[in-house]
Amino acid sequence: MFRKTGLYIFVISTMILFTGCNEYQRVLKSTDLEYKYDKALEYYENGEYNYSFGLFDELRTLYQGTMRVRDVYYYYSSSLYHLEDYILAGYHFKTFAQTFPRHEKAEEAAFLAAKCYYLEAPKYSLDQSYTYKAMNELQLFINTHSGSIFIPECNEMVDELRAKLERKSFEIAHQYYHTQRYQAAVVSFNNTLNDFPDTPYREEAMYYRMVSAFKLAENSVLDKQQARFREARTAYLDFIRAYPESEFREDADDVNQDIEEFLNG
């Protein structure tokens, strides 16, 4: 019984798919533009974006120079978006918003163009070029559409992207520390603290910057040690002023004891 039921479902699904493909081919071959547009819209509203994309792509050319091309271009871009081709969708949404700034969908298109970059931004451990691009595009939208209903979502995305960049910056510095590249670690921790003053990694960054500065001084040639140990002491003082009750305080005090022994020795 189970096998017969499974076979029945497979046959019905295949027939539906075949029928759908046949219908789509008939629509493609039609010379009636209104019929073709209505079917493209029907496919779009039914979530059949592969079909709607193909038809709107053709209609973009067929309606060129008419008022209808504006709606066609929007649905073409939106079909790409729903197909998760965010790079191409972002490009076309942006072009749509710039070409038809008075269209009722222009603001939404500008927002979705920026959101496409956000959706393409990779996890923190990978190259962050698209993250920076997304932040720029979202900020541009915020600046040019101050009263938009999309502003709260834009702010949420910007915060999420910034958090990703903060973690990326901290992890790079931390990696330098763990591979004993202490000079690079000091520079990178400084970059994290300067670029992201409110980062949740601030306490750790300040602690590891101090330890990195100490390790750098400890492993330096004699004529550079004095200055570098003083820099390590400054890093220690900055740390305990900011986080006097830190969980790292005891370890930091031990490191500073070694710093003071050198400077007062």
C-alpha positions in Angstrom: 0.0 0.0 0.0 2.8 2.4 0.9 4.6 1.8 -2.4 1.4 2.4 -4.4 0.7 5.7 -2.5 4.3 6.9 -3.0 4.2 6.0 -6.7 0.8 7.9 -7.0 2.3 11.0 -5.4 5.3 10.9 -7.7 3.2 10.5 -10.8 0.9 13.4 -9.8 3.9 15.6 -8.9 5.5 14.9 -12.2 2.3 15.6 -14.1 1.9 18.9 -12.3 5.5 19.9 -13.1 5.1 18.8 -16.7 1.8 20.7 -17.0 3.4 23.8 -15.4 6.4 23.7 -17.8 4.0 23.3 -20.8 2.0 26.3 -19.7 5.1 28.4 -19.2 6.3 27.5 -22.7 3.0 28.6 -24.1 3.2 31.9 -22.3 6.7 32.4 -23.5 5.6 31.9 -27.1 2.6 34.2 -26.8 2.7 37.5 -28.6 0.0 39.0 -26.4 2.0 41.3 -24.1 -0.9 41.9 -21.6 -1.5 38.2 -21.3 2.3 37.6 -20.8 2.4 40.3 -18.2 -0.6 39.0 -16.3 0.9 35.5 -16.2 4.2 36.8 -15.1 2.5 38.6 -12.2 0.5 35.5 -11.4 3.7 33.4 -11.3 5.3 36.1 -9.0 2.3 36.2 -6.6 2.3 32.4 -6.4 6.0 32.3 -5.5 7.0 30.8 -8.8 10.0 33.1 -9.2 11.9 31.1 -11.8 8.9 31.5 -14.2 8.2 35.2 -13.3 11.9 36.1 -13.7 12.0 34.6 -17.2 8.9 36.4 -18.3 9.8 39.8 -16.7 13.3 39.5 -18.2 11.7 39.3 -21.7 9.1 42.0 -21.0 11.8 44.5 -19.9 12.8 44.6 -23.6 9.3 44.4 -25.0 7.9 47.2 -22.9 11.0 49.4 -23.3 9.9 53.1 -23.8 6.5 52.6 -22.2 5.2 53.4 -18.7 4.7 49.6 -18.0 8.4 49.0 -18.1 8.7 50.5 -14.6 6.5 47.9 -13.0 8.1 45.2 -15.1 11.6 46.2 -13.9 10.6 46.2 -10.3 9.1 42.7 -10.5 12.1 41.5 -12.4 14.4 42.8 -9.7 12.2 41.4 -7.0 12.1 38.0 -8.7 15.9 37.9 -8.6 15.8 38.9 -4.9 13.4 36.0 -4.1 15.7 33.7 -6.1 18.5 34.8 -3.7 20.7 36.2 -6.4 21.5 39.1 -4.1 24.3 40.6 -6.1 22.3 41.0 -9.3 19.1 41.9 -7.4 21.0 44.6 -5.5 22.3 46.1 -8.7 18.9 46.2 -10.4 17.1 47.5 -7.3 19.5 50.3 -7.1 19.2 51.1 -10.8 15.4 51.0 -10.5 15.4 53.4 -7.6 17.7 55.8 -9.4 15.9 55.6 -12.8 12.4 55.9 -11.4 12.7 57.9 -8.2 9.0 58.9 -8.2 7.7 55.4 -8.5 5.8 54.2 -5.5 8.3 51.3 -5.1 11.4 53.5 -5.4 12.0 53.8 -1.6 11.5 50.0 -1.1 13.8 49.3 -4.0 16.5 51.5 -2.5 16.2 49.8 0.8 16.3 46.3 -0.7 19.4 47.2 -2.8 21.2 48.0 0.5 19.7 44.9 2.1 21.1 42.7 -0.7 24.6 43.8 0.3 23.8 42.9 3.9 22.6 39.4 2.8 25.8 38.9 0.9 28.1 39.8 3.8 29.9 36.7 4.9 30.7 35.4 8.4 33.2 37.3 10.4 36.2 35.0 9.6 36.1 35.6 5.8 36.9 38.7 3.7 34.7 41.6 4.9 34.6 43.7 1.7 30.8 43.1 1.3 30.3 43.9 5.0 31.8 47.4 4.5 29.9 47.9 1.2 26.7 46.9 3.0 27.3 49.3 5.9 28.0 52.1 3.4 24.8 51.4 1.4 22.6 51.1 4.5 24.0 54.3 5.9 23.4 56.0 2.6 19.8 54.9 2.7 19.4 56.1 6.3 20.9 59.5 5.4 18.6 60.0 2.3 15.4 58.5 3.7 15.2 59.8 7.2 11.4 59.2 7.6 11.3 55.8 6.1 9.6 52.9 7.7 12.7 50.8 6.8 15.0 52.8 9.1 14.7 50.6 12.2 15.6 47.5 10.2 18.5 49.4 8.6 19.8 50.3 12.0 19.5 46.7 13.2 21.5 45.5 10.2 24.2 48.1 10.6 24.6 47.1 14.3 24.9 43.4 13.3 27.4 44.2 10.6 29.4 46.4 13.0 29.5 43.6 15.6 30.9 41.3 12.9 33.6 43.8 12.1 34.4 44.2 15.8 34.8 40.4 16.2 36.9 40.2 13.0 39.2 43.0 14.3 39.6 41.4 17.7 40.2 37.9 16.4 43.0 39.1 14.1 44.7 40.8 17.0 44.2 37.7 19.1 45.7 35.5 16.4 48.8 37.7 16.4 49.1 37.3 20.1 48.7 33.5 20.0 51.3 33.2 17.3 53.7 35.4 19.3 53.8 38.2 16.8 53.6 40.7 19.6 54.4 43.9 17.8 51.6 43.2 15.3 49.3 42.2 18.2 49.9 45.6 19.9 49.1 47.4 16.7 46.0 45.3 16.0 44.6 45.6 19.6 45.1 49.4 19.3 43.2 49.4 16.1 40.3 47.4 17.6 40.1 49.8 20.6 40.3 52.9 18.4 37.9 51.8 15.7 35.4 50.3 18.1 35.6 52.2 21.4 32.3 50.6 22.7 33.2 47.0 21.6 32.2 44.2 24.0 35.7 42.9 23.5 37.3 46.1 25.0 38.3 44.5 28.3 40.0 41.5 26.7 41.6 43.7 24.1 43.1 46.1 26.7 44.4 43.1 28.7 46.0 41.3 25.8 47.4 44.6 24.5 49.2 45.0 27.8 50.5 41.4 27.8 51.6 41.7 24.2 53.4 45.0 25.0 55.2 43.3 27.8 56.1 40.2 25.7 57.4 42.6 23.0 59.5 44.4 25.5 60.8 41.2 27.0 62.0 39.9 23.7 63.4 43.2 22.3 67.0 44.1 21.8 68.5 45.9 24.8 68.4 49.4 23.3 64.6 49.2 22.7 63.7 47.5 26.0 63.5 50.6 28.2 61.0 52.4 26.0 58.9 49.3 25.3 58.7 48.4 29.0 57.4 51.9 29.7 54.8 51.4 27.0 53.8 48.1 28.6 53.4 49.9 32.0 51.2 52.6 30.3 49.1 49.8 28.9 48.8 48.2 32.3 47.8 51.5 33.9 45.2 52.1 31.2 43.8 48.6 31.8 43.4 48.8 35.6 41.9 52.3 35.4 39.3 51.1 33.0 38.7 47.7 34.7 39.9 47.8 38.3 37.7 44.7 39.2 38.6 42.7 36.0 38.8 39.0 36.2 42.3 39.5 34.6 43.4 41.9 37.3 45.5 39.4 39.2 47.4 38.2 36.1 47.8 41.8 35.0 49.3 42.7 38.4 51.8 39.8 38.1 52.9 41.1 34.6 53.3 44.6 36.0 55.5 43.4 38.8 57.9 42.0 36.1 57.6 45.4 34.3 58.5 47.3 37.4 61.4 45.0 38.3 62.9 45.8 34.9 62.3 49.6 35.0 63.5 49.9 38.7 66.3 47.4 38.4 
